[in-house]
Amino acid sequence: MGKQEAPVKPDVCTAESCKKTSARFGFCNDHFEEFKFGLVKKDGKKAADYEKKLEQFILFKKKSAQKVA
Ligand SMILES: [Zn+2]
């Protein structure tokens, strides 16, 4: 045990192909919401049922946007 695969900088969002600054738990604000919803895993990779969850996530966001109006 010498080499560990963790070259990700702690101050950048963990999510794949995201270069935003991390705000919470190593994610930027957008990806933290996705992480909370289970779309993105702790290691920044998409969940297996990402597309299914993404639909629910979009619906959820629409609903909460309507509540404000
Ligand atoms: Zn991000």
N, CA, C, O and the ligand as a Tripos MOL2 file, in Angstrom:
@<TRIPOS>MOLECULE
protein
  277   275    70     0     0
PROTEIN
NO_CHARGES

@<TRIPOS>ATOM
      1 N           0.8470   -1.2070    0.0000 N.3       1 MET1
      2 CA          0.0000    0.0000    0.0000 C.3       1 MET1
      3 C           0.8740    1.2450    0.0000 C.2       1 MET1
      4 O           1.4390    1.6210    1.0270 O.2       1 MET1
      5 N           0.9760    1.8670   -1.1430 N.am      2 GLY2
      6 CA          1.7060    3.1050   -1.1810 C.3       2 GLY2
      7 C           0.9490    4.1480   -1.9680 C.2       2 GLY2
      8 O           0.7230    5.2700   -1.5150 O.2       2 GLY2
      9 N           0.5620    3.7350   -3.1740 N.am      3 LYS3
     10 CA         -0.1450    4.6880   -4.0450 C.3       3 LYS3
     11 C          -1.6440    4.6400   -3.7710 C.2       3 LYS3
     12 O          -2.2690    3.5800   -3.7960 O.2       3 LYS3
     13 N          -2.1780    5.7790   -3.5190 N.am      4 GLN4
     14 CA         -3.6300    5.8490   -3.3560 C.3       4 GLN4
     15 C          -4.1960    6.7480   -4.4420 C.2       4 GLN4
     16 O          -3.6260    7.7910   -4.7630 O.2       4 GLN4
     17 N          -5.3200    6.3310   -4.9990 N.am      5 GLU5
     18 CA         -5.9100    7.1160   -6.0850 C.3       5 GLU5
     19 C          -6.7790    8.2290   -5.5220 C.2       5 GLU5
     20 O          -7.9830    8.0550   -5.3340 O.2       5 GLU5
     21 N          -6.1880    9.3210   -5.2680 N.am      6 ALA6
     22 CA         -6.9500   10.4610   -4.7600 C.3       6 ALA6
     23 C          -6.3090   11.7680   -5.1910 C.2       6 ALA6
     24 O          -5.9320   12.5900   -4.3560 O.2       6 ALA6
     25 N          -6.1890   11.9530   -6.4870 N.am      7 PRO7
     26 CA         -5.5510   13.1770   -6.9570 C.3       7 PRO7
     27 C          -6.4950   14.3710   -6.9980 C.2       7 PRO7
     28 O          -6.1010   15.4740   -7.3770 O.2       7 PRO7
     29 N          -7.7510   14.1410   -6.6030 N.am      8 VAL8
     30 CA         -8.7460   15.2210   -6.6770 C.3       8 VAL8
     31 C          -8.4300   16.2870   -5.6310 C.2       8 VAL8
     32 O          -8.2380   15.9900   -4.4520 O.2       8 VAL8
     33 N          -8.3840   17.4940   -6.0800 N.am      9 LYS9
     34 CA         -8.1400   18.5850   -5.1430 C.3       9 LYS9
     35 C          -9.3720   18.7820   -4.2610 C.2       9 LYS9
     36 O         -10.5030   18.7380   -4.7450 O.2       9 LYS9
     37 N          -9.1520   18.9940   -3.0050 N.am     10 PRO10
     38 CA        -10.2820   19.1120   -2.0770 C.3      10 PRO10
     39 C         -11.1160   20.3620   -2.2860 C.2      10 PRO10
     40 O         -12.2510   20.4340   -1.8150 O.2      10 PRO10
     41 N         -10.5740   21.3420   -2.9800 N.am     11 ASP11
     42 CA        -11.3260   22.5840   -3.1270 C.3      11 ASP11
     43 C         -12.0820   22.6620   -4.4450 C.2      11 ASP11
     44 O         -12.6360   23.7030   -4.8000 O.2      11 ASP11
     45 N         -12.0950   21.5200   -5.1780 N.am     12 VAL12
     46 CA        -12.8470   21.4830   -6.4310 C.3      12 VAL12
     47 C         -13.9370   20.4280   -6.3170 C.2      12 VAL12
     48 O         -13.7410   19.3890   -5.6860 O.2      12 VAL12
     49 N         -15.0670   20.6940   -6.9180 N.am     13 CYS13
     50 CA        -16.1990   19.7760   -6.8640 C.3      13 CYS13
     51 C         -15.7910   18.3650   -7.2670 C.2      13 CYS13
     52 O         -15.0710   18.1710   -8.2460 O.2      13 CYS13
     53 N         -16.2570   17.3830   -6.5030 N.am     14 THR14
     54 CA        -15.8870   15.9920   -6.7340 C.3      14 THR14
     55 C         -16.5550   15.4090   -7.9700 C.2      14 THR14
     56 O         -16.0420   14.4610   -8.5650 O.2      14 THR14
     57 N         -17.6860   15.9640   -8.3570 N.am     15 ALA15
     58 CA        -18.4430   15.3960   -9.4730 C.3      15 ALA15
     59 C         -17.6210   15.3780  -10.7550 C.2      15 ALA15
     60 O         -16.7800   16.2460  -10.9890 O.2      15 ALA15
     61 N         -17.8850   14.3700  -11.5750 N.am     16 GLU16
     62 CA        -17.1410   14.2070  -12.8110 C.3      16 GLU16
     63 C         -17.3240   15.4170  -13.7250 C.2      16 GLU16
     64 O         -18.4330   15.9260  -13.8880 O.2      16 GLU16
     65 N         -16.2480   15.8540  -14.3010 N.am     17 SER17
     66 CA        -16.2280   16.9430  -15.2850 C.3      17 SER17
     67 C         -16.7670   18.2600  -14.7430 C.2      17 SER17
     68 O         -17.1750   19.1300  -15.5120 O.2      17 SER17
     69 N         -16.7690   18.4080  -13.4350 N.am     18 CYS18
     70 CA        -17.1840   19.6840  -12.8540 C.3      18 CYS18
     71 C         -15.9580   20.3860  -12.2860 C.2      18 CYS18
     72 O         -15.1700   19.7870  -11.5550 O.2      18 CYS18
     73 N         -15.8100   21.6380  -12.6230 N.am     19 LYS19
     74 CA        -14.6060   22.3610  -12.1740 C.3      19 LYS19
     75 C         -14.9390   23.4880  -11.2200 C.2      19 LYS19
     76 O         -14.1200   24.3690  -10.9580 O.2      19 LYS19
     77 N         -16.1660   23.4450  -10.7020 N.am     20 LYS20
     78 CA        -16.5600   24.4950   -9.7700 C.3      20 LYS20
     79 C         -15.9010   24.2710   -8.4030 C.2      20 LYS20
     80 O         -15.4400   23.1750   -8.0840 O.2      20 LYS20
     81 N         -15.8730   25.3130   -7.6340 N.am     21 THR21
     82 CA        -15.3270   25.2150   -6.2860 C.3      21 THR21
     83 C         -16.3030   24.4530   -5.4010 C.2      21 THR21
     84 O         -17.5140   24.6630   -5.4690 O.2      21 THR21
     85 N         -15.7690   23.5760   -4.5820 N.am     22 SER22
     86 CA        -16.6440   22.8070   -3.7100 C.3      22 SER22
     87 C         -17.1510   23.6780   -2.5710 C.2      22 SER22
     88 O         -16.4250   24.5040   -2.0180 O.2      22 SER22
     89 N         -18.4110   23.4680   -2.2410 N.am     23 ALA23
     90 CA        -19.0130   24.2550   -1.1690 C.3      23 ALA23
     91 C         -19.3030   23.3680    0.0350 C.2      23 ALA23
     92 O         -19.0210   23.7340    1.1770 O.2      23 ALA23
     93 N         -19.8720   22.1940   -0.2390 N.am     24 ARG24
     94 CA        -20.2440   21.3060    0.8600 C.3      24 ARG24
     95 C         -19.9040   19.8630    0.5110 C.2      24 ARG24
     96 O         -20.1770   19.4160   -0.6030 O.2      24 ARG24
     97 N         -19.3230   19.1460    1.4310 N.am     25 PHE25
     98 CA        -18.9870   17.7280    1.2600 C.3      25 PHE25
     99 C         -18.1980   17.4730   -0.0150 C.2      25 PHE25
    100 O         -18.2930   16.3960   -0.6050 O.2      25 PHE25
    101 N         -17.4280   18.4510   -0.4340 N.am     26 GLY26
    102 CA        -16.6130   18.2750   -1.6260 C.3      26 GLY26
    103 C         -17.3560   18.5030   -2.9210 C.2      26 GLY26
    104 O         -16.8130   18.2730   -4.0010 O.2      26 GLY26
    105 N         -18.5950   18.9520   -2.8220 N.am     27 PHE27
    106 CA        -19.3760   19.2370   -4.0210 C.3      27 PHE27
    107 C         -19.6910   20.7280   -4.1130 C.2      27 PHE27
    108 O         -19.7500   21.4280   -3.1020 O.2      27 PHE27
    109 N         -19.8920   21.2000   -5.3430 N.am     28 CYS28
    110 CA        -20.4050   22.5550   -5.5050 C.3      28 CYS28
    111 C         -21.8930   22.5330   -5.1150 C.2      28 CYS28
    112 O         -22.4570   21.4650   -4.8780 O.2      28 CYS28
    113 N         -22.5020   23.6760   -5.0510 N.am     29 ASN29
    114 CA        -23.8840   23.7250   -4.5870 C.3      29 ASN29
    115 C         -24.8150   22.8840   -5.4530 C.2      29 ASN29
    116 O         -25.6840   22.1840   -4.9330 O.2      29 ASN29
    117 N         -24.6370   22.9500   -6.7670 N.am     30 ASP30
    118 CA        -25.4950   22.1880   -7.6780 C.3      30 ASP30
    119 C         -25.3470   20.6970   -7.4460 C.2      30 ASP30
    120 O         -26.3310   19.9680   -7.3190 O.2      30 ASP30
    121 N         -24.1020   20.2600   -7.3940 N.am     31 HIS31
    122 CA        -23.8800   18.8200   -7.2560 C.3      31 HIS31
    123 C         -24.1800   18.3300   -5.8550 C.2      31 HIS31
    124 O         -24.4770   17.1510   -5.6570 O.2      31 HIS31
    125 N         -24.1050   19.2170   -4.8880 N.am     32 PHE32
    126 CA        -24.4780   18.8080   -3.5390 C.3      32 PHE32
    127 C         -25.9600   18.4530   -3.5010 C.2      32 PHE32
    128 O         -26.3660   17.4960   -2.8410 O.2      32 PHE32
    129 N         -26.7530   19.2280   -4.2110 N.am     33 GLU33
    130 CA        -28.1900   18.9200   -4.2890 C.3      33 GLU33
    131 C         -28.3990   17.5690   -4.9660 C.2      33 GLU33
    132 O         -29.2280   16.7700   -4.5310 O.2      33 GLU33
    133 N         -27.6520   17.3270   -6.0170 N.am     34 GLU34
    134 CA        -27.7600   16.0440   -6.7140 C.3      34 GLU34
    135 C         -27.2970   14.9050   -5.8150 C.2      34 GLU34
    136 O         -27.8650   13.8120   -5.8300 O.2      34 GLU34
    137 N         -26.2770   15.1730   -5.0490 N.am     35 PHE35
    138 CA        -25.7590   14.1660   -4.1210 C.3      35 PHE35
    139 C         -26.7980   13.8590   -3.0470 C.2      35 PHE35
    140 O         -26.9960   12.7010   -2.6790 O.2      35 PHE35
    141 N         -27.4530   14.8890   -2.5530 N.am     36 LYS36
    142 CA        -28.4990   14.7040   -1.5430 C.3      36 LYS36
    143 C         -29.6190   13.8390   -2.0890 C.2      36 LYS36
    144 O         -30.2260   13.0430   -1.3730 O.2      36 LYS36
    145 N         -29.8750   14.0150   -3.3770 N.am     37 PHE37
    146 CA        -30.9650   13.2940   -4.0170 C.3      37 PHE37
    147 C         -30.5310   11.8960   -4.4580 C.2      37 PHE37
    148 O         -31.3610   11.0980   -4.8960 O.2      37 PHE37
    149 N         -29.2810   11.6070   -4.3480 N.am     38 GLY38
    150 CA        -28.7890   10.2860   -4.7070 C.3      38 GLY38
    151 C         -28.4180   10.1460   -6.1700 C.2      38 GLY38
    152 O         -28.1890    9.0380   -6.6530 O.2      38 GLY38
    153 N         -28.3590   11.2600   -6.8730 N.am     39 LEU39
    154 CA        -27.9900   11.1970   -8.2870 C.3      39 LEU39
    155 C         -26.4990   10.9670   -8.4560 C.2      39 LEU39
    156 O         -26.0510   10.2630   -9.3610 O.2      39 LEU39
    157 N         -25.7550   11.5800   -7.5640 N.am     40 VAL40
    158 CA        -24.3080   11.4770   -7.6210 C.3      40 VAL40
    159 C         -23.8190   10.7850   -6.3570 C.2      40 VAL40
    160 O         -24.2850   11.0710   -5.2540 O.2      40 VAL40
    161 N         -22.8850    9.8820   -6.5330 N.am     41 LYS41
    162 CA        -22.3590    9.1650   -5.3830 C.3      41 LYS41
    163 C         -21.2610    9.9790   -4.7130 C.2      41 LYS41
    164 O         -20.8080   11.0000   -5.2300 O.2      41 LYS41
    165 N         -20.8560    9.5010   -3.5610 N.am     42 LYS42
    166 CA        -19.8660   10.2240   -2.7590 C.3      42 LYS42
    167 C         -18.5640   10.4400   -3.5200 C.2      42 LYS42
    168 O         -17.8650   11.4280   -3.3000 O.2      42 LYS42
    169 N         -18.2420    9.5040   -4.4230 N.am     43 ASP43
    170 CA        -16.9850    9.6230   -5.1630 C.3      43 ASP43
    171 C         -17.1260   10.4900   -6.4160 C.2      43 ASP43
    172 O         -16.1860   10.6100   -7.2020 O.2      43 ASP43
    173 N         -18.3180   11.1000   -6.6020 N.am     44 GLY44
    174 CA        -18.5040   12.0090   -7.7250 C.3      44 GLY44
    175 C         -19.0400   11.3410   -8.9740 C.2      44 GLY44
    176 O         -19.2920   12.0060   -9.9790 O.2      44 GLY44
    177 N         -19.2200   10.0110   -8.9170 N.am     45 LYS45
    178 CA        -19.7270    9.3080  -10.0930 C.3      45 LYS45
    179 C         -21.2520    9.2750  -10.0730 C.2      45 LYS45
    180 O         -21.8790    9.3410   -9.0160 O.2      45 LYS45
    181 N         -21.8200    9.1740  -11.2420 N.am     46 LYS46
    182 CA        -23.2690    9.1310  -11.3320 C.3      46 LYS46
    183 C         -23.8050    7.8150  -10.7980 C.2      46 LYS46
    184 O         -23.1770    6.7670  -10.9500 O.2      46 LYS46
    185 N         -24.9800    7.8800  -10.1690 N.am     47 ALA47
    186 CA        -25.6120    6.6700   -9.6690 C.3      47 ALA47
    187 C         -26.0560    5.8000  -10.8350 C.2      47 ALA47
    188 O         -26.2180    6.2750  -11.9590 O.2      47 ALA47
    189 N         -26.2500    4.5030  -10.5440 N.am     48 ALA48
    190 CA        -26.6070    3.5550  -11.6030 C.3      48 ALA48
    191 C         -27.9220    3.9420  -12.2600 C.2      48 ALA48
    192 O         -28.0790    3.8180  -13.4750 O.2      48 ALA48
    193 N         -28.8650    4.4130  -11.4510 N.am     49 ASP49
    194 CA        -30.1680    4.8030  -12.0000 C.3      49 ASP49
    195 C         -30.2740    6.3210  -12.0980 C.2      49 ASP49
    196 O         -31.2980    6.9200  -11.7690 O.2      49 ASP49
    197 N         -29.1930    6.9120  -12.5550 N.am     50 TYR50
    198 CA        -29.0910    8.3720  -12.6130 C.3      50 TYR50
    199 C         -30.2450    8.9950  -13.3920 C.2      50 TYR50
    200 O         -30.8480    9.9630  -12.9290 O.2      50 TYR50
    201 N         -30.5580    8.4590  -14.5610 N.am     51 GLU51
    202 CA        -31.5610    9.0900  -15.4250 C.3      51 GLU51
    203 C         -32.9370    9.0360  -14.7890 C.2      51 GLU51
    204 O         -33.7210    9.9780  -14.9030 O.2      51 GLU51
    205 N         -33.2270    7.9270  -14.1190 N.am     52 LYS52
    206 CA        -34.5120    7.7940  -13.4480 C.3      52 LYS52
    207 C         -34.6160    8.8170  -12.3180 C.2      52 LYS52
    208 O         -35.6340    9.4880  -12.1500 O.2      52 LYS52
    209 N         -33.5460    8.9120  -11.5610 N.am     53 LYS53
    210 CA        -33.5370    9.8410  -10.4390 C.3      53 LYS53
    211 C         -33.5350   11.2810  -10.9260 C.2      53 LYS53
    212 O         -34.0970   12.1650  -10.2790 O.2      53 LYS53
    213 N         -32.9010   11.5090  -12.0690 N.am     54 LEU54
    214 CA        -32.8480   12.8600  -12.6080 C.3      54 LEU54
    215 C         -34.2570   13.3510  -12.9300 C.2      54 LEU54
    216 O         -34.5770   14.5160  -12.6960 O.2      54 LEU54
    217 N         -35.0920   12.4750  -13.4610 N.am     55 GLU55
    218 CA        -36.4850   12.8430  -13.7440 C.3      55 GLU55
    219 C         -37.1780   13.2840  -12.4690 C.2      55 GLU55
    220 O         -37.8390   14.3220  -12.4350 O.2      55 GLU55
    221 N         -37.0230   12.4910  -11.4250 N.am     56 GLN56
    222 CA        -37.6460   12.8180  -10.1430 C.3      56 GLN56
    223 C         -37.0860   14.1270   -9.5930 C.2      56 GLN56
    224 O         -37.8080   14.9400   -9.0160 O.2      56 GLN56
    225 N         -35.8060   14.3020   -9.7830 N.am     57 PHE57
    226 CA        -35.1310   15.5010   -9.2890 C.3      57 PHE57
    227 C         -35.6770   16.7470   -9.9840 C.2      57 PHE57
    228 O         -35.9220   17.7700   -9.3450 O.2      57 PHE57
    229 N         -35.8630   16.6470  -11.2940 N.am     58 ILE58
    230 CA        -36.3930   17.7830  -12.0610 C.3      58 ILE58
    231 C         -37.8320   18.0630  -11.6400 C.2      58 ILE58
    232 O         -38.2230   19.2190  -11.4770 O.2      58 ILE58
    233 N         -38.6110   17.0110  -11.4650 N.am     59 LEU59
    234 CA        -39.9900   17.1800  -11.0010 C.3      59 LEU59
    235 C         -40.0200   17.8650   -9.6390 C.2      59 LEU59
    236 O         -40.8090   18.7770   -9.3920 O.2      59 LEU59
    237 N         -39.1390   17.3990   -8.7710 N.am     60 PHE60
    238 CA        -39.0660   17.9570   -7.4240 C.3      60 PHE60
    239 C         -38.7160   19.4390   -7.4720 C.2      60 PHE60
    240 O         -39.2830   20.2440   -6.7340 O.2      60 PHE60
    241 N         -37.7920   19.7850   -8.3320 N.am     61 LYS61
    242 CA        -37.3800   21.1900   -8.4430 C.3      61 LYS61
    243 C         -38.5020   22.0430   -9.0140 C.2      61 LYS61
    244 O         -38.7070   23.1810   -8.5910 O.2      61 LYS61
    245 N         -39.2240   21.4870   -9.9770 N.am     62 LYS62
    246 CA        -40.3600   22.2160  -10.5520 C.3      62 LYS62
    247 C         -41.3980   22.4850   -9.4800 C.2      62 LYS62
    248 O         -41.9300   23.5900   -9.3680 O.2      62 LYS62
    249 N         -41.6780   21.4510   -8.6900 N.am     63 LYS63
    250 CA        -42.6910   21.5890   -7.6470 C.3      63 LYS63
    251 C         -42.2920   22.6530   -6.6320 C.2      63 LYS63
    252 O         -43.1100   23.4880   -6.2460 O.2      63 LYS63
    253 N         -41.0480   22.6200   -6.2040 N.am     64 SER64
    254 CA        -40.6350   23.5850   -5.1890 C.3      64 SER64
    255 C         -40.5720   24.9930   -5.7860 C.2      64 SER64
    256 O         -40.7070   25.9800   -5.0640 O.2      64 SER64
    257 N         -40.3700   25.0860   -7.0860 N.am     65 ALA65
    258 CA        -40.3730   26.4040   -7.7370 C.3      65 ALA65
    259 C         -41.7950   26.9430   -7.7830 C.2      65 ALA65
    260 O         -42.0200   28.1450   -7.6390 O.2      65 ALA65
    261 N         -42.7520   26.0420   -7.9840 N.am     66 GLN66
    262 CA        -44.1520   26.4680   -8.0450 C.3      66 GLN66
    263 C         -44.6440   26.9630   -6.6920 C.2      66 GLN66
    264 O         -45.4660   27.8750   -6.6070 O.2      66 GLN66
    265 N         -44.1290   26.3460   -5.6450 N.am     67 LYS67
    266 CA        -44.5640   26.7340   -4.3130 C.3      67 LYS67
    267 C         -44.2280   28.1840   -4.0060 C.2      67 LYS67
    268 O         -44.9600   28.8690   -3.2920 O.2      67 LYS67
    269 N         -43.1260   28.6350   -4.5500 N.am     68 VAL68
    270 CA        -42.6820   30.0060   -4.2900 C.3      68 VAL68
    271 C         -43.6170   31.0120   -4.9520 C.2      68 VAL68
    272 O         -43.8940   32.0780   -4.4010 O.2      68 VAL68
    273 N         -44.0970   30.6590   -6.1360 N.am     69 ALA69
    274 CA        -44.9370   31.5930   -6.9140 C.3      69 ALA69
    275 C         -46.2820   31.8530   -6.2190 C.2      69 ALA69
    276 O         -47.1050   32.6110   -6.7320 O.2      69 ALA69
    277 ZN        -20.1330   20.4240   -9.2770 Zn       70 ZN70
@<TRIPOS>BOND
     1     1     2 1
     2     2     3 1
     3     3     4 2
     4     3     5 am
     5     5     6 1
     6     6     7 1
     7     7     8 2
     8     7     9 am
     9     9    10 1
    10    10    11 1
    11    11    12 2
    12    11    13 am
    13    13    14 1
    14    14    15 1
    15    15    16 2
    16    15    17 am
    17    17    18 1
    18    18    19 1
    19    19    20 2
    20    19    21 am
    21    21    22 1
    22    22    23 1
    23    23    24 2
    24    23    25 am
    25    25    26 1
    26    26    27 1
    27    27    28 2
    28    27    29 am
    29    29    30 1
    30    30    31 1
    31    31    32 2
    32    31    33 am
    33    33    34 1
    34    34    35 1
    35    35    36 2
    36    35    37 am
    37    37    38 1
    38    38    39 1
    39    39    40 2
    40    39    41 am
    41    41    42 1
    42    42    43 1
    43    43    44 2
    44    43    45 am
    45    45    46 1
    46    46    47 1
    47    47    48 2
    48    47    49 am
    49    49    50 1
    50    50    51 1
    51    51    52 2
    52    51    53 am
    53    53    54 1
    54    54    55 1
    55    55    56 2
    56    55    57 am
    57    57    58 1
    58    58    59 1
    59    59    60 2
    60    59    61 am
    61    61    62 1
    62    62    63 1
    63    63    64 2
    64    63    65 am
    65    65    66 1
    66    66    67 1
    67    67    68 2
    68    67    69 am
    69    69    70 1
    70    70    71 1
    71    71    72 2
    72    71    73 am
    73    73    74 1
    74    74    75 1
    75    75    76 2
    76    75    77 am
    77    77    78 1
    78    78    79 1
    79    79    80 2
    80    79    81 am
    81    81    82 1
    82    82    83 1
    83    83    84 2
    84    83    85 am
    85    85    86 1
    86    86    87 1
    87    87    88 2
    88    87    89 am
    89    89    90 1
    90    90    91 1
    91    91    92 2
    92    91    93 am
    93    93    94 1
    94    94    95 1
    95    95    96 2
    96    95    97 am
    97    97    98 1
    98    98    99 1
    99    99   100 2
   100    99   101 am
   101   101   102 1
   102   102   103 1
   103   103   104 2
   104   103   105 am
   105   105   106 1
   106   106   107 1
   107   107   108 2
   108   107   109 am
   109   109   110 1
   110   110   111 1
   111   111   112 2
   112   111   113 am
   113   113   114 1
   114   114   115 1
   115   115   116 2
   116   115   117 am
   117   117   118 1
   118   118   119 1
   119   119   120 2
   120   119   121 am
   121   121   122 1
   122   122   123 1
   123   123   124 2
   124   123   125 am
   125   125   126 1
   126   126   127 1
   127   127   128 2
   128   127   129 am
   129   129   130 1
   130   130   131 1
   131   131   132 2
   132   131   133 am
   133   133   134 1
   134   134   135 1
   135   135   136 2
   136   135   137 am
   137   137   138 1
   138   138   139 1
   139   139   140 2
   140   139   141 am
   141   141   142 1
   142   142   143 1
   143   143   144 2
   144   143   145 am
   145   145   146 1
   146   146   147 1
   147   147   148 2
   148   147   149 am
   149   149   150 1
   150   150   151 1
   151   151   152 2
   152   151   153 am
   153   153   154 1
   154   154   155 1
   155   155   156 2
   156   155   157 am
   157   157   158 1
   158   158   159 1
   159   159   160 2
   160   159   161 am
   161   161   162 1
   162   162   163 1
   163   163   164 2
   164   163   165 am
   165   165   166 1
   166   166   167 1
   167   167   168 2
   168   167   169 am
   169   169   170 1
   170   170   171 1
   171   171   172 2
   172   171   173 am
   173   173   174 1
   174   174   175 1
   175   175   176 2
   176   175   177 am
   177   177   178 1
   178   178   179 1
   179   179   180 2
   180   179   181 am
   181   181   182 1
   182   182   183 1
   183   183   184 2
   184   183   185 am
   185   185   186 1
   186   186   187 1
   187   187   188 2
   188   187   189 am
   189   189   190 1
   190   190   191 1
   191   191   192 2
   192   191   193 am
   193   193   194 1
   194   194   195 1
   195   195   196 2
   196   195   197 am
   197   197   198 1
   198   198   199 1
   199   199   200 2
   200   199   201 am
   201   201   202 1
   202   202   203 1
   203   203   204 2
   204   203   205 am
   205   205   206 1
   206   206   207 1
   207   207   208 2
   208   207   209 am
   209   209   210 1
   210   210   211 1
   211   211   212 2
   212   211   213 am
   213   213   214 1
   214   214   215 1
   215   215   216 2
   216   215   217 am
   217   217   218 1
   218   218   219 1
   219   219   220 2
   220   219   221 am
   221   221   222 1
   222   222   223 1
   223   223   224 2
   224   223   225 am
   225   225   226 1
   226   226   227 1
   227   227   228 2
   228   227   229 am
   229   229   230 1
   230   230   231 1
   231   231   232 2
   232   231   233 am
   233   233   234 1
   234   234   235 1
   235   235   236 2
   236   235   237 am
   237   237   238 1
   238   238   239 1
   239   239   240 2
   240   239   241 am
   241   241   242 1
   242   242   243 1
   243   243   244 2
   244   243   245 am
   245   245   246 1
   246   246   247 1
   247   247   248 2
   248   247   249 am
   249   249   250 1
   250   250   251 1
   251   251   252 2
   252   251   253 am
   253   253   254 1
   254   254   255 1
   255   255   256 2
   256   255   257 am
   257   257   258 1
   258   258   259 1
   259   259   260 2
   260   259   261 am
   261   261   262 1
   262   262   263 1
   263   263   264 2
   264   263   265 am
   265   265   266 1
   266   266   267 1
   267   267   268 2
   268   267   269 am
   269   269   270 1
   270   270   271 1
   271   271   272 2
   272   271   273 am
   273   273   274 1
   274   274   275 1
   275   275   276 2
@<TRIPOS>SUBSTRUCTURE
     1 MET1         2 RESIDUE 1 A MET
     2 GLY2         6 RESIDUE 1 A GLY
     3 LYS3        10 RESIDUE 1 A LYS
     4 GLN4        14 RESIDUE 1 A GLN
     5 GLU5        18 RESIDUE 1 A GLU
     6 ALA6        22 RESIDUE 1 A ALA
     7 PRO7        26 RESIDUE 1 A PRO
     8 VAL8        30 RESIDUE 1 A VAL
     9 LYS9        34 RESIDUE 1 A LYS
    10 PRO10       38 RESIDUE 1 A PRO
    11 ASP11       42 RESIDUE 1 A ASP
    12 VAL12       46 RESIDUE 1 A VAL
    13 CYS13       50 RESIDUE 1 A CYS
    14 THR14       54 RESIDUE 1 A THR
    15 ALA15       58 RESIDUE 1 A ALA
    16 GLU16       62 RESIDUE 1 A GLU
    17 SER17       66 RESIDUE 1 A SER
    18 CYS18       70 RESIDUE 1 A CYS
    19 LYS19       74 RESIDUE 1 A LYS
    20 LYS20       78 RESIDUE 1 A LYS
    21 THR21       82 RESIDUE 1 A THR
    22 SER22       86 RESIDUE 1 A SER
    23 ALA23       90 RESIDUE 1 A ALA
    24 ARG24       94 RESIDUE 1 A ARG
    25 PHE25       98 RESIDUE 1 A PHE
    26 GLY26      102 RESIDUE 1 A GLY
    27 PHE27      106 RESIDUE 1 A PHE
    28 CYS28      110 RESIDUE 1 A CYS
    29 ASN29      114 RESIDUE 1 A ASN
    30 ASP30      118 RESIDUE 1 A ASP
    31 HIS31      122 RESIDUE 1 A HIS
    32 PHE32      126 RESIDUE 1 A PHE
    33 GLU33      130 RESIDUE 1 A GLU
    34 GLU34      134 RESIDUE 1 A GLU
    35 PHE35      138 RESIDUE 1 A PHE
    36 LYS36      142 RESIDUE 1 A LYS
    37 PHE37      146 RESIDUE 1 A PHE
    38 GLY38      150 RESIDUE 1 A GLY
    39 LEU39      154 RESIDUE 1 A LEU
    40 VAL40      158 RESIDUE 1 A VAL
    41 LYS41      162 RESIDUE 1 A LYS
    42 LYS42      166 RESIDUE 1 A LYS
    43 ASP43      170 RESIDUE 1 A ASP
    44 GLY44      174 RESIDUE 1 A GLY
    45 LYS45      178 RESIDUE 1 A LYS
    46 LYS46      182 RESIDUE 1 A LYS
    47 ALA47      186 RESIDUE 1 A ALA
    48 ALA48      190 RESIDUE 1 A ALA
    49 ASP49      194 RESIDUE 1 A ASP
    50 TYR50      198 RESIDUE 1 A TYR
    51 GLU51      202 RESIDUE 1 A GLU
    52 LYS52      206 RESIDUE 1 A LYS
    53 LYS53      210 RESIDUE 1 A LYS
    54 LEU54      214 RESIDUE 1 A LEU
    55 GLU55      218 RESIDUE 1 A GLU
    56 GLN56      222 RESIDUE 1 A GLN
    57 PHE57      226 RESIDUE 1 A PHE
    58 ILE58      230 RESIDUE 1 A ILE
    59 LEU59      234 RESIDUE 1 A LEU
    60 PHE60      238 RESIDUE 1 A PHE
    61 LYS61      242 RESIDUE 1 A LYS
    62 LYS62      246 RESIDUE 1 A LYS
    63 LYS63      250 RESIDUE 1 A LYS
    64 SER64      254 RESIDUE 1 A SER
    65 ALA65      258 RESIDUE 1 A ALA
    66 GLN66      262 RESIDUE 1 A GLN
    67 LYS67      266 RESIDUE 1 A LYS
    68 VAL68      270 RESIDUE 1 A VAL
    69 ALA69      274 RESIDUE 1 A ALA
    70 ZN70       277 GROUP 0 **** ****
